[in-house]
Amino acid sequence: MKIIAFYLPQFYTIPENDEWWGEGFTEWENLKKSKPLFEGHYQPRIPQKDNYYNLLDDRVKEWQIKIAKENGIYGFCFYHYWFNGHLLLEKPVEQFLDNKELDMPFCICWANEPWTKAWVSKSDEVLIDQKYGDYEQWKKHFEYLAPFFADERYIKNDGKPLFVIYRPNQIECLNEMLDYWQQLADEMGLPGIDFVYQQIDLDLKKNSDTSRFSYNIEFQPIYALEDLASVSIKIIERLLKRIDNIFFDLFKFKLSDVYMRKVRKYDYDKGWSAILKHKPIDEKCIPGVFVDWDNTPRRGEKGKVFVGANPEKFQNYLCKAIKRAKNVYHKDLIFLTAWNEWSEASYLEPDERYGDAYLKAVKFALYETKEFPK
């Protein structure tokens, strides 16, 4: 069983974040300012031994790889930020490519959303927009990715690199662009690219064309939240999305801000129960799992929190998920949220409360199911 953990690179400073959020901003700043918003709320989360690392230091990546491999993590899926030729937070994965001593399988997920201030619950002001261009821009993007695809550590399926797209439904030229990339891959000598989509949008949209995708990651806990939501809640939230822009233009606030003014809490056990009951929609589905979830460091009182998580529960549920991956999904892959999403409380890295217990839970679950990598 190959467990691939999503990997966030926003743990070093870049000029754009300095401009938008203040000098020295990294993901750690969101984490450090977090606070408990209800009784028993586990915030702030503190890395073990105050390890607020800088990802530009290869010794950090060496440490991450060491503890990941010791506990059975197969690989990392690096988030990639490309805005029609403008790159953000690209240095860690570029360093990874250049340093062959960083011996860890990896793949890339294009997080293709525009960046706005809504990311930290400020406003919908666009910081950098996402445009997709035409053949010239598509070729430029592919040529940037080509050295990664060619690397012997890059995760491939029958020689085809696995490339994840976060929100393909937002790409108006999707099929044309992916067809062109397949052509460029052939010219490069690759047998093709296995495109994968990550978000739930395409599953929810009727008559979605997913023909260019080899796989669909059931990104958790997003799929679980969808399964847990009642019909009435879904109708309300979708209606709010439709009228928010009108309300904001007229009254300078959004109805959804009123609706979501209190932290929404979910039961960790019920979330995992939804995961373990979920039926894949087709053979393309790759199961997802999550460690924990609490995005209040980013979104404050508009955040969502799963309550009741602990390493013992995680280990138990992960065992069951590994068995379902084999027996229900017929896959040897699981995508895990996440390696280091500290501001969403979904991380395997050691913290002050549990140490490395969540990491050890992965190891023990793999041993228990006889799936620990050899």
C-alpha positions as CSV (number, residue, x, y, z in Angstrom):
1,M,0.0,0.0,0.0
2,K,1.4,3.4,-1.1
3,I,0.3,6.2,1.2
4,I,1.0,9.6,-0.5
5,A,0.7,12.7,1.7
6,F,-0.2,16.1,0.4
7,Y,2.7,18.6,1.2
8,L,2.3,22.3,1.6
9,P,5.4,24.4,0.7
10,Q,4.3,27.7,2.4
11,F,6.9,27.6,5.2
12,Y,9.4,30.2,3.9
13,T,9.1,33.8,2.9
14,I,8.4,35.1,-0.6
15,P,8.1,38.7,-1.8
16,E,4.5,38.3,-2.7
17,N,3.5,37.2,0.7
18,D,5.6,39.9,2.3
19,E,3.6,42.4,0.2
20,W,0.2,40.9,0.8
21,W,0.4,39.8,4.4
22,G,3.3,41.6,6.0
23,E,7.1,41.1,6.0
24,G,8.2,37.6,7.1
25,F,4.8,35.9,6.5
26,T,4.7,32.1,6.3
27,E,2.1,29.5,7.2
28,W,3.6,29.6,10.7
29,E,2.2,33.1,11.3
30,N,-1.4,31.8,10.9
31,L,-0.6,29.0,13.3
32,K,1.0,31.2,16.0
33,K,-1.9,33.7,16.1
34,S,-4.6,30.9,16.4
35,K,-6.6,30.6,19.7
36,P,-9.3,28.4,21.1
37,L,-12.8,29.4,20.1
38,F,-14.8,27.0,22.2
39,E,-14.3,24.9,25.3
40,G,-11.9,22.1,24.7
41,H,-10.8,23.5,21.3
42,Y,-7.2,22.3,20.7
43,Q,-5.5,25.5,19.5
44,P,-2.9,26.7,19.1
45,R,-1.1,23.7,17.6
46,I,2.6,23.9,18.4
47,P,5.3,21.9,16.6
48,Q,7.4,19.7,18.8
49,K,10.4,21.5,20.3
50,D,9.1,24.7,18.6
51,N,10.3,23.4,15.2
52,Y,9.0,26.3,13.1
53,Y,11.2,25.3,10.2
54,N,12.3,27.1,7.0
55,L,11.7,24.8,4.0
56,L,14.6,26.4,2.1
57,D,16.9,24.4,4.4
58,D,17.5,21.0,2.8
59,R,18.2,19.6,6.3
60,V,14.5,20.1,7.0
61,K,13.5,18.1,4.0
62,E,16.1,15.4,4.9
63,W,14.4,15.2,8.4
64,Q,10.9,15.0,6.9
65,I,11.9,12.2,4.5
66,K,13.6,10.3,7.3
67,I,10.7,10.2,9.6
68,A,8.2,9.7,6.8
69,K,10.0,6.7,5.4
70,E,10.5,5.2,8.9
71,N,6.8,5.3,9.4
72,G,5.7,4.0,6.1
73,I,4.8,7.1,4.1
74,Y,5.5,6.2,0.5
75,G,5.7,9.7,-1.1
76,F,4.8,13.4,-1.0
77,C,2.4,15.3,-3.3
78,F,3.7,18.8,-3.5
79,Y,1.3,21.6,-4.1
80,H,2.3,23.6,-7.2
81,Y,1.3,27.2,-7.8
82,W,1.4,28.4,-11.5
83,F,-0.4,31.5,-12.6
84,N,0.0,31.7,-16.4
85,G,3.8,31.7,-16.1
86,H,4.1,33.2,-12.6
87,L,5.3,30.8,-10.0
88,L,4.8,31.0,-6.2
89,L,6.3,28.8,-3.5
90,E,8.2,26.8,-6.1
91,K,11.6,26.7,-4.3
92,P,11.1,23.6,-2.1
93,V,10.1,21.3,-4.9
94,E,12.8,22.7,-7.2
95,Q,15.4,22.1,-4.5
96,F,14.0,18.6,-4.2
97,L,14.5,18.0,-7.9
98,D,18.1,19.3,-7.8
99,N,19.1,17.4,-4.7
100,K,19.2,13.7,-5.5
101,E,20.1,12.9,-1.9
102,L,16.4,13.7,-1.1
103,D,15.4,10.1,-1.8
104,M,11.6,10.1,-1.7
105,P,9.0,9.4,-4.4
106,F,7.0,12.5,-5.2
107,C,4.4,13.9,-7.5
108,I,2.8,17.3,-8.1
109,C,-0.6,18.8,-7.6
110,W,-1.4,22.0,-9.5
111,A,-3.4,24.1,-6.9
112,N,-5.0,26.1,-9.7
113,E,-7.2,28.5,-7.8
114,P,-6.7,32.2,-7.8
115,W,-5.3,33.6,-4.6
116,T,-7.6,35.9,-2.7
117,K,-7.8,37.3,0.8
118,A,-10.6,34.9,1.5
119,W,-8.0,32.3,2.1
120,V,-7.5,33.7,5.6
121,S,-11.1,35.0,5.9
122,K,-10.4,38.6,5.0
123,S,-12.3,39.3,1.8
124,D,-12.6,38.1,-1.8
125,E,-10.0,40.6,-3.0
126,V,-8.0,38.9,-5.7
127,L,-4.2,38.9,-5.0
128,I,-3.2,37.0,-8.1
129,D,-5.7,35.7,-10.7
130,Q,-5.6,32.4,-12.5
131,K,-5.6,32.6,-16.3
132,Y,-5.1,29.6,-18.5
133,G,-4.0,31.2,-21.8
134,D,-3.5,29.2,-25.0
135,Y,-1.1,26.8,-26.6
136,E,2.0,29.0,-26.0
137,Q,1.2,29.2,-22.2
138,W,0.4,25.5,-22.0
139,K,3.7,24.6,-23.6
140,K,5.6,26.9,-21.3
141,H,3.9,25.2,-18.3
142,F,4.6,21.7,-19.6
143,E,8.2,22.6,-20.2
144,Y,8.6,23.7,-16.6
145,L,7.1,20.4,-15.4
146,A,9.0,18.2,-17.8
147,P,12.2,17.8,-15.7
148,F,10.1,16.7,-12.8
149,F,8.2,14.1,-14.9
150,A,11.6,12.8,-16.1
151,D,13.0,12.4,-12.6
152,E,13.5,8.8,-11.5
153,R,11.8,9.7,-8.1
154,Y,8.6,11.0,-9.7
155,I,5.6,8.8,-9.1
156,K,4.6,7.0,-12.3
157,N,2.1,4.4,-13.4
158,D,3.5,2.2,-16.2
159,G,5.9,5.0,-17.0
160,K,3.2,7.7,-17.0
161,P,3.7,10.5,-14.4
162,L,0.9,11.1,-12.0
163,F,-0.2,14.8,-12.3
164,V,-3.0,16.0,-10.0
165,I,-5.2,19.1,-10.8
166,Y,-7.0,20.5,-7.8
167,R,-10.0,22.1,-9.5
168,P,-10.2,21.1,-13.1
169,N,-13.8,22.4,-13.4
170,Q,-12.4,26.0,-13.3
171,I,-10.3,25.4,-16.5
172,E,-12.4,26.4,-19.4
173,C,-9.9,25.0,-21.9
174,L,-9.4,21.8,-19.9
175,N,-9.7,19.1,-22.5
176,E,-7.9,21.0,-25.2
177,M,-5.0,21.8,-22.8
178,L,-4.7,18.2,-21.5
179,D,-4.8,16.7,-25.0
180,Y,-1.9,19.1,-26.0
181,W,0.0,18.0,-22.9
182,Q,-0.4,14.4,-23.9
183,Q,1.0,15.3,-27.3
184,L,4.0,17.0,-25.7
185,A,4.5,14.0,-23.4
186,D,4.6,11.8,-26.4
187,E,7.2,14.0,-28.0
188,M,9.2,13.9,-24.8
189,G,9.3,10.1,-25.0
190,L,6.8,9.5,-22.2
191,P,4.0,6.9,-22.7
192,G,1.5,9.6,-21.5
193,I,0.4,11.4,-18.4
194,D,-2.0,10.0,-15.8
195,F,-4.1,13.1,-15.0
196,V,-5.9,13.0,-11.7
197,Y,-8.5,15.4,-10.3
198,Q,-8.7,16.1,-6.5
199,Q,-11.8,18.2,-5.7
200,I,-15.4,17.0,-5.5
201,D,-16.8,19.6,-7.9
202,L,-16.7,17.3,-11.0
203,D,-18.5,14.5,-9.1
204,L,-21.3,16.9,-8.0
205,K,-21.7,18.4,-11.5
206,K,-24.1,16.6,-13.7
207,N,-22.7,15.4,-17.1
208,S,-19.1,16.2,-16.1
209,D,-16.6,15.2,-18.8
210,T,-13.9,13.3,-16.9
211,S,-12.6,11.4,-20.0
212,R,-9.1,12.9,-19.8
213,F,-8.6,11.8,-16.2
214,S,-7.2,8.4,-15.3
215,Y,-8.1,8.8,-11.6
216,N,-10.1,10.8,-9.1
217,I,-8.8,11.3,-5.6
218,E,-11.6,11.4,-2.9
219,F,-10.0,14.3,-1.1
220,Q,-10.8,14.1,2.6
221,P,-12.4,15.4,4.6
222,I,-14.2,17.3,1.8
223,Y,-16.0,14.2,0.5
224,A,-16.9,13.2,4.1
225,L,-18.4,16.7,4.7
226,E,-20.5,16.3,1.6
227,D,-21.7,12.9,2.7
228,L,-22.5,14.2,6.2
229,A,-24.4,17.3,5.0
230,S,-28.2,17.1,5.0
231,V,-30.2,17.9,1.9
232,S,-31.5,21.1,3.4
233,I,-28.0,22.3,4.3
234,K,-26.7,21.6,0.8
235,I,-29.6,23.6,-0.7
236,I,-29.0,26.5,1.6
237,E,-25.2,26.6,1.0
238,R,-25.6,26.4,-2.8
239,L,-28.3,29.1,-2.8
240,L,-26.0,31.3,-0.7
241,K,-23.2,30.9,-3.2
242,R,-25.5,32.0,-6.0
243,I,-26.7,35.2,-4.3
244,D,-23.5,36.2,-2.5
245,N,-22.1,38.3,-5.3
246,I,-25.4,40.2,-5.7
247,F,-25.6,41.0,-1.9
248,F,-22.0,42.0,-1.8
249,D,-22.4,44.5,-4.6
250,L,-25.5,46.0,-2.9
251,F,-24.7,45.9,0.8
252,K,-21.0,45.2,1.0
253,F,-21.4,42.0,2.9
254,K,-22.3,38.4,2.1
255,L,-25.2,36.4,3.4
256,S,-22.8,33.5,3.9
257,D,-20.8,35.5,6.4
258,V,-23.9,35.8,8.5
259,Y,-24.8,32.2,8.1
260,M,-21.3,31.0,8.9
261,R,-20.5,33.4,11.8
262,K,-19.9,30.5,14.3
263,V,-17.4,27.8,14.0
264,R,-19.0,24.7,12.6
265,K,-18.1,21.5,14.5
266,Y,-18.2,18.0,13.2
267,D,-17.7,14.7,15.0
268,Y,-14.4,13.0,14.0
269,D,-15.9,9.5,14.3
270,K,-18.9,10.4,12.1
271,G,-16.5,11.9,9.6
272,W,-14.5,8.6,9.4
273,S,-17.7,6.6,9.4
274,A,-18.7,8.5,6.2
275,I,-15.3,7.7,4.6
276,L,-15.6,4.1,5.5
277,K,-19.2,3.8,4.1
278,H,-18.6,5.9,1.0
279,K,-19.0,4.0,-2.3
280,P,-16.7,4.9,-5.2
281,I,-18.6,6.3,-8.1
282,D,-16.4,4.4,-10.6
283,E,-13.2,2.5,-11.0
284,K,-11.2,5.7,-11.3
285,C,-11.6,6.6,-7.6
286,I,-8.6,6.6,-5.3
287,P,-9.5,6.6,-1.6
288,G,-8.5,9.5,0.6
289,V,-8.0,9.8,4.3
290,F,-7.3,12.6,6.8
291,V,-5.4,13.0,10.0
292,D,-7.5,15.7,11.6
293,W,-9.1,19.0,10.5
294,D,-9.4,22.5,12.0
295,N,-9.0,25.4,9.6
296,T,-9.7,28.1,12.2
297,P,-6.1,29.4,12.2
298,R,-6.9,30.6,8.6
299,R,-10.6,31.2,8.7
300,G,-11.3,32.1,12.4
301,E,-15.0,31.8,13.3
302,K,-15.9,30.8,9.7
303,G,-13.8,27.7,10.1
304,K,-14.7,24.0,10.3
305,V,-13.5,21.8,13.1
306,F,-13.6,18.0,13.6
307,V,-13.7,17.3,17.3
308,G,-12.7,14.1,19.0
309,A,-9.5,13.1,17.0
310,N,-6.6,11.3,18.6
311,P,-3.8,9.0,17.3
312,E,-5.5,5.8,18.5
313,K,-8.7,6.5,16.6
314,F,-6.7,7.5,13.5
315,Q,-4.8,4.2,13.6
316,N,-7.9,2.2,13.9
317,Y,-9.7,4.0,11.1
318,L,-6.6,3.9,8.8
319,C,-6.4,0.1,9.2
320,K,-10.0,-0.1,7.9
321,A,-9.3,2.4,5.1
322,I,-6.3,0.3,3.9
323,K,-8.4,-2.8,3.8
324,R,-11.1,-1.0,1.8
325,A,-8.5,0.4,-0.6
326,K,-7.6,-3.2,-1.5
327,N,-11.0,-4.8,-1.4
328,V,-13.5,-2.1,-2.5
329,Y,-11.4,0.3,-4.6
330,H,-8.9,-2.3,-5.9
331,K,-6.2,0.2,-5.5
332,D,-2.7,0.2,-3.9
333,L,-2.8,4.0,-3.4
334,I,-4.2,6.2,-0.6
335,F,-3.9,10.0,-0.6
336,L,-3.5,11.4,2.9
337,T,-4.4,14.9,4.1
338,A,-1.8,15.9,5.0
339,W,1.9,15.9,5.8
340,N,2.2,19.4,7.1
341,E,-1.1,21.4,6.8
342,W,-0.6,22.9,10.2
343,S,-3.2,25.7,9.8
344,E,-5.8,23.0,8.9
345,A,-4.7,20.8,11.8
346,S,-4.0,18.0,9.3
347,Y,-0.4,17.0,9.8
348,L,1.7,14.0,10.6
349,E,4.8,16.0,11.8
350,P,5.3,15.8,15.6
351,D,3.6,18.3,17.8
352,E,3.8,19.2,21.5
353,R,0.7,17.3,22.5
354,Y,1.0,14.0,20.8
355,G,4.7,13.9,19.7
356,D,5.1,11.5,16.8
357,A,2.0,9.4,17.7
358,Y,0.1,10.2,14.5
359,L,3.2,9.2,12.5
360,K,3.5,6.0,14.5
361,A,-0.2,5.3,13.9
362,V,0.5,5.1,10.2
363,K,3.3,2.7,10.8
364,F,1.3,0.5,13.1
365,A,-1.7,0.5,10.7
366,L,0.5,-0.6,7.8
367,Y,2.0,-3.4,10.0
368,E,-1.4,-4.5,11.2
369,T,-2.7,-4.9,7.7
370,K,0.6,-6.4,6.5
371,E,1.1,-3.5,4.0
372,F,4.2,-1.8,5.4
373,P,6.5,-1.1,2.5
374,K,9.5,-3.4,2.1
